[in-house]
Amino acid sequence: MAGHSKWSQIKRKKGANDKRRSAMYSKHIRAIQAAVRSGGSGDPGGNLSLKNAIAAAKADTVPVDNIDNAIKRAVGAGEGAADYKDVTYEGYGPGGTAIFIEALTDNVNRTVADIRAVFNKRGGSLGTNGSVAWQFEKKGVILLTDRSEQAQEVAIEHGAEDIQESDEGLEISTPPTELYAVQDALASAGFNIESGQITMIPSNTVAVTGDDAKKLMVLLEALEDLDDVQNVYSNADLPDEE
């Protein structure tokens, strides 16, 4: 879920219980294997989709052995392996929030039916293509456990677009194509990177509180729990107490 604080997003995912963590790992493994097959290579150096999938998996603490095994299985898979397709869906949640969903599926009819059912049950509505996508922009986001001027200078020098300070460190925004250049430069300079991955950032946020905030969180988590759903983003600005 994008919006308000990327630090909150990362921490919430890392704090998931064992059942949700297992499901989350499975989604990352599927994304890695799909990236290998679509990119035609198990080498992230020559397969940007795979590199992005690996970065996202590592951000959610998927063990390196699991990642390596997923790549090996995908490289060795022949005909008959599941053919997954990247699809996106858009909708609306409580409080007038916009929701953007990325999914990876081998059965589009099943996926859209599952997503529509969650929206209908949880107080939201599934929109048409383009209904809310214009409110989000794909960006690289790096979370850095350092707020020094030197770290900011290195990031800007290598392509960072925006830098926000938080209590935990820096939130660095980059064009998707410059994410790894900035990340590698920071790592080479000795800075500790909490996370670096491609995400969707809302152009504007909507403040959501009280009952609407609770309903929205239930809706977003129900969408995230669907097997085919990889990522769920919203433009909600949720206060920390919510």
Disulfide bonds with the S-S distance in Angstrom:
none
